[in-house]
Amino acid sequence: MSDSSSIIPSVGDDFLFGDIAVQEGFLTRDQVEACARDRDGRPLGEALVQKGLLTPDQVASILSIQRIHVAETTAPSESEGVLRQDRHLIPCPGCDTYYLVHGHPEGSKFACRKCHRVLVVRRSRDGSLAPQPPATPRGLGDYDLLQEIDRGSAAVVHKAVHRASGRIVALKVLRDRHAADAARLRRFQLEAETARRLNHPGIVALRDAGEAGGEWFIAFDFVEGETLDRALSRGDLTVARFVEILEKVARAVHYAHENGVVHRDLKPANIILDPQGKPHVADFGLAKVSHESDGGSTSTKAGASLGTPHYMSPEQVQGDIRGTDSRSDIYALGVILYQGLTGRLPFPGGSVTDVYFRILAGQPPKPSSVNPRIPRDLEATCLKALDLDKARRHASARDFAEELRRHLAGGGGP
């Protein structure tokens, strides 16, 4: 018998721990969720043992799966055909991530770090890797879930198909543990209400929203392509192409502002480039809408810092809900412009506190100090958007877009 005190997972691993426990048949999903809600701050594994739902040996078995880190790798090209034995690759049928399993013995289990599916290393009689069994689509209301494409702390996004129409959508599903949280549920419902306000080619469109079998969901258009952060990480976007993308993003953001919506979480990861290279702004989950009361609402608590630290405006860092407005999104556009021009964030830091301190301290180094070839008009646009005083930033996202357009047209800066 193992000593449970030495094998209890940390809080940060609890989601994966619970998913493995369910897939291994030790617990039901309801048991995991109920214990997660009533554990008094203890690690999930410890709480489950103390409630008599798991034995220490079962915890050890789950951790043996959880602690194995198998290297991810790129999918083989189509020209390679069947996965070769010497590649030692297996695909996860839940999300199409490939894993390099060289050195892992037959029958060993590990968890996909993207979708949490438990995978088993199996080989055919000839020694080559046998394919994993296909995932069975799970139904949710009128949809079949095809694969998980993203996972956050509050929701999971699936590629899904609407059975009647055959339309492929991105189905955002609120995690079970948040459905009973009135504030979380209201925030999720507000995201759907916000999306209904917006009908613009540069914003991912809402298709459906509701509840099925106790699960809350929002269905958006599924946009094939890649996020802007991935495109930036490759380093092959020209300045002109990047500025063209950001101009279109700014115009979409201005449209949202005209319709009473402030995004509050603009960043490259929330901008999707379709196969034609056109940008689409996504994820209005933290949006502030005009009917919210100025000091907070059921979805926004006064004093809370909402957003992604590196892209937050000074007023967001300070938790100033009343003062967070369209110019806060303009600040985020300035961060994205700085990042695209220099390859760096304007306010890096080793911790969130450090990042916040730098943001509140004022202007970042000039982009030209990082890259002297940066056009001066773009530098001026960038630094204006990043002004500590929002009154000195651009008056609108459209003004920001117009300055980018003048640069592209060769007409100089602001």
C-alpha positions as CSV (number, residue, x, y, z in Angstrom):
1,M,0.0,0.0,0.0
2,S,1.3,3.4,-1.0
3,D,1.6,6.4,1.3
4,S,-1.0,8.8,0.0
5,S,0.6,11.9,1.6
6,S,3.6,11.6,-0.8
7,I,1.6,11.2,-4.0
8,I,-1.2,13.7,-3.8
9,P,-1.1,16.0,-6.9
10,S,-0.8,19.8,-6.6
11,V,-3.8,22.0,-7.2
12,G,-2.5,23.0,-10.6
13,D,-2.7,19.3,-11.7
14,D,-6.2,18.7,-10.3
15,F,-8.1,19.0,-13.6
16,L,-5.9,16.4,-15.3
17,F,-6.0,14.2,-12.2
18,G,-9.8,14.2,-12.3
19,D,-10.0,13.5,-16.0
20,I,-7.7,10.5,-15.7
21,A,-9.6,9.1,-12.7
22,V,-12.8,9.1,-14.7
23,Q,-11.2,7.6,-17.8
24,E,-9.6,4.8,-15.8
25,G,-13.0,3.9,-14.3
26,F,-12.2,4.7,-10.7
27,L,-14.8,7.5,-10.4
28,T,-17.7,9.0,-12.2
29,R,-17.6,12.6,-13.5
30,D,-20.2,13.6,-11.0
31,Q,-18.1,12.2,-8.1
32,V,-15.1,14.2,-9.2
33,E,-17.0,17.4,-9.7
34,A,-18.8,17.1,-6.4
35,C,-15.6,16.5,-4.5
36,A,-13.9,19.4,-6.4
37,R,-16.6,21.8,-5.1
38,D,-16.4,20.6,-1.5
39,R,-12.7,20.0,-0.7
40,D,-11.9,23.0,1.5
41,G,-8.8,24.0,-0.5
42,R,-7.2,20.6,-0.3
43,P,-5.7,18.9,-3.3
44,L,-8.3,16.9,-5.2
45,G,-6.5,13.6,-4.7
46,E,-6.2,14.1,-1.0
47,A,-9.9,15.0,-0.7
48,L,-10.9,11.9,-2.7
49,V,-8.9,9.6,-0.4
50,Q,-10.3,11.2,2.7
51,K,-13.8,10.8,1.4
52,G,-13.2,7.1,0.7
53,L,-13.7,7.5,-3.0
54,L,-10.1,6.5,-3.9
55,T,-7.5,4.3,-2.3
56,P,-3.9,5.5,-2.1
57,D,-3.0,2.7,-4.6
58,Q,-5.5,4.1,-7.1
59,V,-4.0,7.6,-6.6
60,A,-0.6,6.2,-7.3
61,S,-1.9,4.6,-10.5
62,I,-3.4,7.9,-11.7
63,L,-0.2,9.7,-10.9
64,S,1.9,7.2,-12.8
65,I,-0.1,8.2,-15.9
66,Q,-0.2,11.9,-15.0
67,R,3.6,12.2,-14.4
68,I,4.7,10.7,-17.7
69,H,5.6,13.5,-20.0
70,V,5.7,12.3,-23.6
71,A,7.2,14.6,-26.2
72,E,4.8,16.2,-28.7
73,T,5.9,16.4,-32.3
74,T,4.5,17.5,-35.6
75,A,2.3,15.3,-37.7
76,P,4.0,13.4,-40.5
77,S,3.6,14.8,-43.9
78,E,1.1,13.2,-46.3
79,S,4.0,11.9,-48.4
80,E,5.1,9.7,-45.6
81,G,1.9,7.7,-45.7
82,V,1.6,5.3,-42.8
83,L,3.5,6.2,-39.6
84,R,6.8,4.4,-39.8
85,Q,8.0,2.3,-37.0
86,D,11.3,4.3,-36.7
87,R,9.3,7.4,-36.1
88,H,7.6,5.9,-33.0
89,L,4.7,8.2,-33.4
90,I,1.1,7.8,-32.2
91,P,-1.7,10.3,-32.7
92,C,-4.2,11.3,-30.1
93,P,-7.6,10.6,-31.6
94,G,-9.2,13.2,-29.4
95,C,-7.3,16.2,-30.7
96,D,-4.8,14.9,-33.5
97,T,-1.7,15.8,-31.4
98,Y,1.2,13.5,-32.2
99,Y,3.4,12.0,-29.6
100,L,6.9,10.5,-29.9
101,V,6.9,7.4,-27.7
102,H,10.4,6.0,-28.3
103,G,11.6,4.3,-25.2
104,H,8.2,3.9,-23.6
105,P,7.3,0.2,-23.0
106,E,4.4,-1.7,-24.4
107,G,1.2,-1.0,-22.4
108,S,2.4,2.1,-20.7
109,K,-0.2,4.9,-20.3
110,F,0.1,8.6,-20.5
111,A,-2.3,11.6,-20.8
112,C,-2.6,13.9,-23.8
113,R,-1.6,17.3,-22.4
114,K,-4.0,19.0,-24.8
115,C,-7.3,17.1,-24.4
116,H,-6.5,14.9,-21.3
117,R,-7.3,11.7,-23.2
118,V,-5.5,8.7,-21.7
119,L,-3.4,7.0,-24.4
120,V,-1.8,3.5,-24.3
121,V,1.4,2.5,-26.1
122,R,0.5,-0.6,-28.2
123,R,2.4,-2.2,-31.0
124,S,1.3,-4.6,-33.8
125,R,2.8,-8.0,-34.2
126,D,5.4,-6.6,-36.6
127,G,6.5,-4.2,-33.9
128,S,5.1,-1.1,-35.5
129,L,2.8,1.1,-33.5
130,A,-0.8,0.2,-33.6
131,P,-3.3,3.1,-34.0
132,Q,-5.3,4.4,-31.0
133,P,-9.0,3.5,-31.1
134,P,-11.0,6.3,-32.6
135,A,-12.7,8.7,-30.2
136,T,-16.5,8.3,-30.1
137,P,-18.2,11.6,-30.7
138,R,-20.1,12.9,-27.7
139,G,-23.5,14.5,-28.3
140,L,-24.5,17.8,-26.8
141,G,-28.0,19.0,-27.7
142,D,-28.1,19.3,-31.5
143,Y,-24.3,18.9,-31.8
144,D,-21.7,16.1,-32.0
145,L,-18.4,17.0,-30.5
146,L,-15.6,16.1,-32.9
147,Q,-12.4,17.1,-31.1
148,E,-11.2,19.5,-28.4
149,I,-9.4,22.5,-29.8
150,D,-8.9,24.6,-26.7
151,R,-9.2,24.4,-22.9
152,G,-9.4,27.2,-20.4
153,S,-10.1,27.5,-16.7
154,A,-13.8,28.2,-17.2
155,A,-14.7,26.5,-20.5
156,V,-13.6,24.0,-23.1
157,V,-13.9,24.7,-26.9
158,H,-14.7,21.8,-29.2
159,K,-14.9,21.5,-33.0
160,A,-18.4,20.2,-33.4
161,V,-21.0,19.6,-36.1
162,H,-24.6,20.6,-36.1
163,R,-26.4,17.4,-36.9
164,A,-29.3,18.8,-38.9
165,S,-27.4,21.3,-41.1
166,G,-23.9,19.7,-41.1
167,R,-22.4,23.1,-40.2
168,I,-19.1,22.9,-38.4
169,V,-18.9,25.2,-35.4
170,A,-16.6,26.0,-32.5
171,L,-18.7,25.0,-29.5
172,K,-17.6,26.6,-26.2
173,V,-18.9,24.6,-23.3
174,L,-18.9,25.9,-19.7
175,R,-17.1,23.5,-17.4
176,D,-19.5,21.7,-15.0
177,R,-18.0,23.1,-11.9
178,H,-18.8,26.6,-13.0
179,A,-22.5,26.0,-14.0
180,A,-23.6,26.3,-10.4
181,D,-21.6,29.5,-9.9
182,A,-24.1,32.3,-10.6
183,A,-21.4,34.9,-11.4
184,R,-19.5,32.5,-13.8
185,L,-22.7,31.4,-15.5
186,R,-23.8,35.1,-15.9
187,R,-20.5,36.0,-17.4
188,F,-20.9,33.1,-19.9
189,Q,-24.4,34.1,-20.8
190,L,-23.2,37.7,-21.2
191,E,-20.6,36.5,-23.7
192,A,-23.5,35.1,-25.8
193,E,-25.5,38.3,-25.4
194,T,-22.5,40.3,-26.4
195,A,-21.8,38.2,-29.5
196,R,-25.5,38.7,-30.6
197,R,-24.8,42.4,-30.8
198,L,-22.0,42.0,-33.3
199,N,-22.3,41.2,-37.0
200,H,-19.0,42.1,-38.7
201,P,-16.8,40.1,-41.2
202,G,-13.8,40.7,-38.9
203,I,-15.5,39.3,-35.8
204,V,-16.2,35.6,-35.2
205,A,-20.0,35.2,-35.5
206,L,-22.4,33.6,-33.0
207,R,-24.5,30.8,-34.4
208,D,-26.3,29.5,-31.3
209,A,-26.3,29.5,-27.5
210,G,-28.2,27.7,-24.8
211,E,-28.3,24.7,-22.4
212,A,-28.6,21.0,-23.1
213,G,-28.6,18.3,-20.5
214,G,-27.4,20.7,-17.8
215,E,-24.5,21.9,-19.9
216,W,-24.3,25.5,-21.1
217,F,-22.8,26.2,-24.6
218,I,-22.1,28.9,-27.2
219,A,-21.7,28.0,-30.8
220,F,-19.5,30.2,-33.0
221,D,-18.5,30.0,-36.6
222,F,-15.5,27.6,-36.9
223,V,-12.7,29.6,-38.6
224,E,-10.1,27.5,-40.2
225,G,-6.6,28.9,-40.0
226,E,-4.1,30.0,-37.3
227,T,-4.0,32.6,-34.6
228,L,-1.9,35.7,-35.0
229,D,0.4,34.7,-32.2
230,R,1.4,31.6,-34.1
231,A,2.0,33.6,-37.3
232,L,4.1,36.1,-35.3
233,S,6.1,33.2,-33.7
234,R,7.2,32.0,-37.1
235,G,8.8,35.3,-37.9
236,D,7.8,35.4,-41.6
237,L,5.3,38.2,-41.6
238,T,6.5,41.4,-43.3
239,V,5.9,44.7,-41.6
240,A,3.4,45.7,-44.4
241,R,1.5,42.4,-44.1
242,F,1.4,42.7,-40.3
243,V,0.2,46.3,-40.4
244,E,-2.5,45.4,-42.9
245,I,-3.8,42.6,-40.6
246,L,-3.8,45.0,-37.6
247,E,-5.6,47.7,-39.5
248,K,-8.4,45.3,-40.2
249,V,-8.5,44.2,-36.6
250,A,-8.7,47.8,-35.4
251,R,-11.6,48.4,-37.7
252,A,-13.5,45.4,-36.4
253,V,-12.7,46.6,-32.8
254,H,-14.1,50.0,-33.7
255,Y,-17.3,48.4,-34.9
256,A,-17.6,46.6,-31.5
257,H,-17.1,49.9,-29.7
258,E,-19.8,51.6,-31.8
259,N,-22.1,48.8,-30.6
260,G,-21.3,49.4,-27.0
261,V,-18.8,46.5,-26.6
262,V,-15.3,46.8,-25.1
263,H,-13.3,43.6,-25.7
264,R,-10.9,43.9,-22.7
265,D,-8.8,40.9,-23.8
266,L,-7.3,41.8,-27.2
267,K,-4.2,39.8,-27.9
268,P,-2.7,37.9,-30.8
269,A,-4.1,34.6,-29.4
270,N,-7.6,36.0,-29.8
271,I,-7.1,37.0,-33.5
272,I,-7.6,34.1,-36.0
273,L,-6.3,34.4,-39.5
274,D,-8.4,32.4,-42.0
275,P,-6.9,30.6,-45.1
276,Q,-7.1,33.9,-47.1
277,G,-5.2,35.7,-44.4
278,K,-8.2,37.8,-43.2
279,P,-8.3,38.4,-39.4
280,H,-11.2,37.5,-37.2
281,V,-11.5,38.8,-33.6
282,A,-12.6,36.1,-31.2
283,D,-13.4,35.5,-27.5
284,F,-15.5,38.3,-26.0
285,G,-15.7,36.4,-22.8
286,L,-14.4,39.4,-20.7
287,A,-16.2,42.1,-22.7
288,K,-17.7,45.1,-21.0
289,V,-21.0,46.1,-22.6
290,S,-22.8,49.4,-22.3
291,H,-25.7,48.2,-20.2
292,E,-23.3,47.1,-17.4
293,S,-23.3,49.4,-14.4
294,D,-20.2,51.6,-14.1
295,G,-18.6,50.2,-11.0
296,G,-19.3,46.6,-11.7
297,S,-22.2,44.2,-12.3
298,T,-23.1,40.6,-11.7
299,S,-20.4,39.7,-14.2
300,T,-17.7,42.2,-13.3
301,K,-16.6,42.9,-9.7
302,A,-15.2,46.3,-8.9
303,G,-11.5,46.2,-8.2
304,A,-10.9,43.1,-10.3
305,S,-8.1,43.1,-12.8
306,L,-9.5,41.5,-15.9
307,G,-7.5,40.6,-19.0
308,T,-4.2,39.0,-20.0
309,P,-1.4,40.8,-18.0
310,H,0.9,41.8,-20.8
311,Y,-1.9,43.3,-22.9
312,M,-3.8,45.1,-20.1
313,S,-4.1,48.8,-20.0
314,P,-3.0,50.8,-16.8
315,E,-6.7,51.3,-15.9
316,Q,-7.3,47.5,-16.1
317,V,-4.2,46.8,-14.0
318,Q,-5.7,49.1,-11.4
319,G,-9.0,47.4,-11.4
320,D,-10.7,50.6,-12.6
321,I,-13.9,49.1,-14.1
322,R,-15.5,52.5,-14.6
323,G,-12.4,53.9,-16.4
324,T,-12.0,50.8,-18.6
325,D,-13.4,51.9,-22.0
326,S,-12.6,51.8,-25.7
327,R,-9.2,53.4,-25.1
328,S,-8.3,50.4,-23.1
329,D,-8.7,48.3,-26.2
330,I,-6.6,50.8,-28.1
331,Y,-3.8,50.3,-25.6
332,A,-4.0,46.6,-26.3
333,L,-3.7,47.3,-30.0
334,G,-0.6,49.3,-29.2
335,V,0.9,46.3,-27.4
336,I,0.2,44.1,-30.4
337,L,1.7,46.6,-32.7
338,Y,4.8,46.9,-30.5
339,Q,5.1,43.1,-30.4
340,G,4.7,42.8,-34.2
341,L,7.3,45.5,-34.9
342,T,10.0,44.4,-32.4
343,G,9.3,40.7,-31.7
344,R,9.1,41.6,-28.0
345,L,6.5,42.7,-25.5
346,P,6.7,46.3,-24.4
347,F,6.5,45.3,-20.7
348,P,8.1,42.0,-20.0
349,G,8.5,40.6,-16.5
350,G,9.3,37.6,-14.5
351,S,6.0,37.7,-12.7
352,V,2.5,39.2,-13.0
353,T,3.4,41.7,-10.3
354,D,6.5,42.8,-12.2
355,V,4.5,43.2,-15.4
356,Y,1.9,45.3,-13.7
357,F,4.6,47.5,-12.1
358,R,6.2,48.1,-15.5
359,I,2.8,49.0,-17.1
360,L,2.0,51.5,-14.4
361,A,5.6,53.0,-14.6
362,G,4.9,54.4,-18.0
363,Q,6.2,54.3,-21.6
364,P,8.3,51.3,-22.8
365,P,11.6,51.6,-24.7
366,K,11.0,53.0,-28.1
367,P,10.5,50.3,-30.8
368,S,13.4,51.8,-32.8
369,S,15.8,51.2,-29.9
370,V,15.0,47.5,-30.4
371,N,15.0,47.6,-34.2
372,P,16.3,50.8,-35.8
373,R,14.7,50.0,-39.2
374,I,11.2,50.4,-37.7
375,P,9.4,53.3,-39.6
376,R,9.1,56.4,-37.4
377,D,5.4,56.9,-38.2
378,L,4.6,53.4,-37.0
379,E,6.7,54.0,-33.9
380,A,4.7,57.2,-33.2
381,T,1.4,55.4,-33.6
382,C,2.5,52.6,-31.3
383,L,3.7,54.9,-28.5
384,K,0.6,57.1,-28.8
385,A,-1.6,54.0,-28.2
386,L,0.5,53.0,-25.3
387,D,0.4,56.3,-23.5
388,L,-0.1,55.9,-19.7
389,D,-2.8,58.7,-19.9
390,K,-5.7,57.3,-21.9
391,A,-6.7,60.9,-22.8
392,R,-3.6,61.1,-25.0
393,R,-4.2,57.9,-26.8
394,H,-6.1,57.7,-30.1
395,A,-9.7,58.9,-29.7
396,S,-11.0,55.8,-31.4
397,A,-9.8,52.5,-32.8
398,R,-10.8,53.9,-36.2
399,D,-8.2,56.7,-35.8
400,F,-5.6,54.0,-34.9
401,A,-6.6,52.1,-38.1
402,E,-6.4,55.3,-40.2
403,E,-2.8,55.9,-39.1
404,L,-1.9,52.4,-40.1
405,R,-3.7,52.9,-43.5
406,R,-1.7,56.1,-44.1
407,H,1.5,54.2,-43.5
408,L,0.5,51.5,-46.0
409,A,-0.4,54.2,-48.5
410,G,3.0,55.9,-48.0
411,G,1.4,59.0,-46.6
412,G,3.5,59.2,-43.4
413,G,2.5,59.1,-39.7
414,P,0.0,60.8,-37.6
